[in-house]
């Protein structure tokens, strides 16, 4: 699979088509400006996960209000969603 380099222009094009989530592939590169621009506009950048490719189910999105608040704070602080964030939050709140 070819490597992609996502720029601010790519994020703009995705927004024009209504895209709100971008699943990154192995080796994909997102420029710093594109990452910040996506975050500011509510575009979720989902990091590559070999687990998702191997047939393991992805964790369900977090729906608990506290978990949602934690999730938003982590993504805001990091500028992206770390792999396995929902699963980590779920385990921490058990």
ABEGO torsion letter per residue (X at the ends): XBBBBBBAAAAAAAAAAGBABBBBBBGBBBBAAAAAAAAAAGBBBBBBBAAAAAGBBBBBBBABAAAAAAAAAAAAAAGBBBBGAAAAAAAAAX
